[in-house]
Amino acid sequence: MSDLPAETAGPIAAPEVVEVRTSRIACDGVGGPLGHPRVYLEIGAEPFVECPYCDRRFVLVAEDHKDERRAPGVYEGPPGH
C-alpha cells in the first residue's frame, strides 16, 4: 500500500530518452532556472548513460543518424575531452 494520497498516486512518467552521436555529453536539465547544475557524462560499456539529476537517458546512435535536433539542455562533444 502506498503512503501517497490518492490524488498524487498514479503512473510515473518514463524519463526522457535523448539520442546522441557522441559518447561524451553534458546535461543541465532544461537550462536556466528550471534546470540543474551542468553534469558531464560519458557513455561507457552500456550504449546509454542516465543523468543523475533529471533521469534523462542518453542513448548512443550511429553517426549516420539523420535527426539533427538537440534536446534543450544537452551538449555533445568529442569523446575523450
Summary of the structure (lengths in Angstrom):
residues: 81
radius of gyration: 15.2
end to end distance: 47.4
largest distance: 47.7
contacts: 168
relative contact order: 0.31
helix: 4%
strand: 28%
